[in-house]
Amino acid sequence: MSEPSPLVIDLRVRLLTSFDFLHFGSSCLYAVKKSKRPVVGVMDEKNALKEVYAHAMLSSLGAHQNILRYFSVWKEDNHLFIQNELCDLGTLDSFKTFDEKLLLDVLKQVLEGLRFIHEGGFVHLDIKPDNIFVSSALQPASRRTRAGDDEGFGGEEASSASEKEAPPSKYVFKIGDFGLMTKTDDPKVEEGDSRYLPKEILEEDYSHLPKGDIFALGLSIYELASGAPLPKNGELWQQLRTGHVPLLEGYSKEFNAIIRRTTHQEAAQRPTATELLLHPLIHQNKDKENISKLKQELVKERMKNESLQRELKRKAEETHPRAPPGKLQRANTIF
């Protein structure tokens, strides 16, 4: 298995490397990222701490089984160290083969993590296989801290109700690397990996940012199922963004339909994380109480999304007021 992927500080250079760390005075293993080059100056430090700030915002919402836990950060000899929980099986890109059952498990658990992020008012913007970490379900819960521990965040109990339940599979999948995370209602977008980004984000349309995470997850699942890396450009790159995703042979019709829905060329037509979790192929009627709860949350989610769309439209009109009658307003484009 490969080591956890490093933190992306900007679009050009990966500055952090990862290694396992045994905490002094305890038997707990952690993953610690160390900056590859010295962090010098206010701007360097601000950029390096982006992921820490993102973890702080997520931690204020509580803990979640499918979100990588953050513990601590420190600076030493002009290098930044970030202490996270250790996932003993690395990341998804270290797995060699997948079948439909395993990919549905990946899809379900990552969707649970995305639902948590999106309900909190945030978007990840860098969903891809090497940002999805994997723990064995039987791995000791060595990351839990007690109230007041220096290693914890916010002085709260780290484990939540969902963490105490026995996971239904042999793996636990966790979303990590939050360096590009931003608020949904006040986005500060930095483009991530173009292999996984939908066309609307590349064209600077941020009106459906959570659907960008859904698109990236859909392409990640497609990539793992196909066994071939996604292109950075070219004909297939265009096909994947115009509703022409090639059929995955050996996978069910329903599974292929999910991939097509998550990668729909129109962002508004893609399902939300909550909607996908209600898909029969994903929930398989295993938990009727949870399904009922999801349906209630879906109603609230749709009302919240309508309100968000109105707010984003208002802000867009304030930023780019309409041209007076008889005058044409030049359209902004990246091409």
C-alpha positions in Angstrom: 0.0 0.0 0.0 1.2 3.5 -0.7 1.6 6.1 2.0 -1.2 8.7 2.5 -1.0 11.4 -0.2 0.6 14.7 0.9 -1.3 17.9 1.5 -1.7 20.1 -1.5 -0.8 23.7 -0.5 -1.3 25.2 -4.0 -1.9 24.1 -7.6 1.7 23.7 -8.5 3.8 22.2 -5.7 3.1 19.5 -3.1 4.8 20.8 0.0 4.0 18.2 2.6 5.1 14.6 3.0 3.6 12.0 5.4 5.0 9.5 7.9 3.7 7.4 10.8 4.2 8.8 14.3 4.1 7.1 17.7 3.0 9.7 20.2 5.3 10.0 23.2 3.9 8.4 26.3 1.2 6.5 24.5 0.7 3.6 22.1 -1.3 5.7 19.6 -0.1 5.9 16.0 -0.8 9.0 14.0 -0.1 10.3 10.5 2.1 13.4 10.5 2.7 15.6 7.5 5.9 17.6 7.4 6.4 20.5 4.9 9.0 19.6 2.3 10.5 23.1 2.3 10.7 25.7 5.1 7.6 27.8 5.8 8.9 31.3 5.9 6.9 34.5 6.1 3.2 35.3 6.8 1.9 34.2 3.3 3.7 30.9 3.4 2.3 30.1 6.8 -1.2 31.3 5.8 -1.2 29.0 2.8 0.2 26.1 4.7 -2.5 26.4 7.4 -5.4 26.2 4.9 -6.1 22.6 5.7 -5.9 23.2 9.4 -8.5 26.0 9.2 -10.7 23.7 7.2 -10.4 21.0 9.8 -11.2 23.5 12.5 -14.4 24.5 10.7 -15.4 20.8 10.2 -14.6 20.0 13.8 -17.0 22.7 15.0 -19.8 20.5 13.4 -18.7 17.4 15.3 -16.9 14.2 14.5 -17.8 11.9 11.6 -16.7 8.4 10.8 -16.0 9.2 7.1 -14.0 12.4 7.7 -10.3 12.1 8.5 -9.6 13.4 12.0 -7.3 16.3 12.7 -5.4 16.4 16.0 -2.7 19.0 16.2 -0.4 21.3 14.3 3.0 22.8 15.2 5.9 24.6 13.6 9.5 23.4 14.3 12.7 24.5 12.6 10.7 26.5 10.1 8.7 23.3 9.0 5.0 22.8 9.6 3.8 19.5 11.1 0.1 18.5 10.9 -1.0 15.5 13.0 -3.9 13.5 11.7 -5.4 10.1 12.4 -3.5 7.2 10.8 -5.4 5.1 8.2 -3.6 1.8 8.1 -4.5 0.9 4.5 -3.4 4.1 2.9 -5.6 5.6 0.2 -8.0 4.3 -2.5 -5.4 4.6 -5.2 -3.3 1.9 -3.5 -6.0 -0.7 -4.2 -5.3 -2.7 -7.3 -8.7 -4.2 -8.1 -12.4 -3.4 -7.4 -15.7 -5.1 -7.9 -19.2 -3.5 -7.9 -19.9 -4.5 -4.2 -16.7 -2.8 -3.0 -17.3 0.3 -5.1 -20.8 0.6 -3.8 -19.4 0.5 -0.3 -16.9 3.3 -1.2 -19.7 5.3 -2.8 -22.0 5.0 0.2 -19.4 5.9 2.8 -17.9 8.8 0.8 -21.5 10.1 0.2 -22.0 10.0 4.0 -18.9 12.1 4.4 -20.0 14.6 1.7 -23.5 14.9 3.1 -21.9 15.9 6.4 -19.6 18.5 4.7 -22.4 19.9 2.5 -25.0 20.1 5.3 -22.4 22.1 7.2 -22.3 24.7 4.4 -18.9 23.6 2.9 -17.6 21.9 -0.3 -14.4 19.9 -0.6 -13.5 20.6 -4.2 -10.7 18.0 -4.4 -12.5 14.6 -4.2 -10.4 11.9 -5.9 -9.1 8.4 -5.1 -5.8 9.6 -3.5 -7.8 11.9 -1.1 -10.0 9.1 0.2 -8.2 7.3 3.0 -8.9 3.7 4.1 -8.9 2.0 7.5 -9.6 -1.6 8.3 -12.9 -1.8 10.2 -11.1 -3.7 13.0 -8.4 -1.1 13.4 -8.1 0.0 17.1 -9.8 3.3 17.8 -6.5 4.8 19.1 -7.4 8.3 17.9 -10.1 9.1 20.4 -9.2 11.7 23.0 -10.7 12.8 26.2 -12.0 16.3 27.0 -9.1 18.5 27.7 -6.4 16.5 25.9 -3.9 18.7 24.1 -4.1 16.4 21.1 -7.8 16.8 20.5 -9.6 19.6 18.9 -11.9 21.9 20.9 -11.8 19.8 24.1 -14.6 17.6 23.1 -15.0 13.8 23.0 -13.8 12.7 19.5 -16.1 9.7 19.0 -19.6 10.2 17.8 -22.6 7.9 17.8 -21.8 6.7 14.3 -18.2 5.9 15.3 -19.3 3.6 18.1 -21.4 1.5 15.7 -19.8 -1.6 14.1 -19.2 -0.7 10.4 -21.1 -2.9 7.9 -18.0 -3.7 5.8 -14.3 -4.6 6.3 -13.2 -1.1 5.4 -13.9 2.5 6.6 -13.4 5.1 3.9 -12.6 8.7 5.0 -12.4 12.0 3.1 -9.1 13.8 3.7 -6.9 16.7 2.3 -9.1 19.7 2.9 -6.7 22.4 1.6 -9.2 23.5 -1.1 -12.4 23.4 1.0 -14.5 26.5 1.0 -17.9 27.8 2.1 -20.9 27.2 -0.2 -22.5 30.6 0.3 -19.3 32.6 0.1 -16.9 30.6 -2.1 -13.2 31.3 -2.5 -12.5 28.7 -5.1 -9.1 27.4 -6.1 -9.2 24.9 -8.9 -8.0 21.4 -7.9 -7.2 18.5 -10.2 -8.7 19.1 -13.6 -9.1 15.4 -14.2 -12.0 15.4 -11.7 -13.5 18.9 -12.1 -16.7 19.5 -13.9 -16.9 22.0 -16.7 -18.9 24.6 -14.8 -16.2 25.0 -12.2 -13.5 25.3 -14.8 -15.7 28.1 -16.4 -16.0 29.8 -13.0 -19.7 29.0 -12.5 -19.9 28.4 -8.7 -23.7 28.3 -8.4 -23.8 24.5 -7.8 -20.6 23.8 -6.0 -21.8 20.7 -4.0 -22.7 19.1 -7.3 -19.0 19.6 -8.3 -18.1 17.2 -5.4 -20.7 14.8 -6.7 -19.2 14.9 -10.2 -15.7 14.3 -8.9 -16.9 11.4 -6.8 -18.7 9.9 -9.9 -15.5 10.2 -12.0 -13.5 8.7 -9.2 -15.7 5.7 -9.0 -15.6 5.4 -12.8 -11.8 5.5 -12.8 -11.5 2.8 -10.2 -14.1 0.6 -12.0 -12.4 1.0 -15.4 -8.9 0.4 -14.0 -7.5 3.2 -16.2 -6.3 6.7 -15.1 -8.5 9.6 -16.1 -7.1 11.9 -18.9 -6.0 15.5 -18.2 -7.3 16.6 -21.6 -8.3 15.3 -25.0 -11.3 13.6 -26.5 -12.2 11.4 -23.6 -11.8 14.3 -21.2 -14.4 16.1 -23.3 -16.7 13.1 -23.4 -16.7 12.7 -19.7 -18.1 16.3 -19.4 -20.7 16.2 -22.1 -22.8 13.2 -20.9 -21.0 10.5 -22.9 -19.4 8.4 -20.2 -18.4 5.1 -21.7 -20.3 2.0 -20.4 -18.5 0.0 -17.8 -18.5 -3.6 -18.9 -19.0 -6.2 -16.1 -21.0 -3.7 -14.0 -24.8 -3.7 -13.6 -27.1 -1.4 -15.5 -28.1 0.3 -12.3 -24.5 0.9 -11.4 -23.7 2.5 -14.8 -26.9 4.6 -14.4 -25.5 6.0 -11.1 -22.2 7.0 -12.8 -24.1 8.7 -15.6 -26.3 10.7 -13.1 -23.4 11.8 -11.0 -21.5 13.0 -14.1 -24.4 14.7 -15.8 -23.2 17.6 -17.9 -25.8 19.9 -16.2 -24.9 20.5 -12.6 -28.5 21.1 -11.6 -29.4 17.6 -12.9 -26.9 15.8 -10.7 -28.3 14.3 -7.5 -27.3 15.5 -4.1 -25.4 13.2 -1.6 -28.7 12.7 0.3 -30.6 11.7 -2.9 -27.9 9.2 -3.8 -27.9 7.6 -0.4 -31.6 6.9 -1.0 -30.9 5.0 -4.2 -32.0 1.3 -3.8 -28.6 0.0 -5.1 -26.8 1.9 -2.4 -29.0 1.6 0.7 -30.4 -1.9 -0.2 -33.2 -1.5 2.5 -30.7 -2.3 5.2 -31.8 0.4 7.6 -35.5 1.5 7.3 -35.2 4.0 10.1 -32.2 5.7 8.5 -33.9 5.8 5.1 -36.9 7.6 6.7 -34.5 10.1 8.3 -32.8 10.7 4.9 -36.1 11.4 3.2 -36.9 14.0 5.9 -33.4 15.6 5.4 -34.0 15.6 1.6 -37.0 17.9 2.0 -35.0 20.3 4.2 -32.1 20.1 1.8 -34.2 21.1 -1.2 -35.5 24.1 0.7 -32.0 25.1 1.8 -30.7 24.8 -1.8 -33.5 27.0 -3.1 -32.6 29.6 -0.5 -28.9 29.3 -1.4 -29.6 29.8 -5.1 -31.5 33.0 -4.4 -28.7 34.3 -2.2 -26.0 33.4 -4.8 -28.0 35.1 -7.5 -28.4 38.2 -5.4 -24.6 38.4 -4.7 -23.9 37.9 -8.4 -26.2 40.7 -9.4 -24.5 43.0 -6.8 -21.1 42.1 -8.1 -22.0 42.2 -11.8 -25.0 44.6 -12.2 -27.0 44.4 -15.3 -26.0 46.8 -18.1 -28.4 49.7 -18.8 -30.9 49.3 -21.6 -29.3 49.6 -25.0 -25.9 48.7 -23.8 -24.3 45.2 -24.0 -22.3 43.8 -21.1 -19.3 41.8 -22.0 -19.4 38.2 -20.8 -16.6 36.9 -18.6 -14.9 33.7 -19.9 -11.7 31.8 -19.3 -11.4 31.0 -23.0 
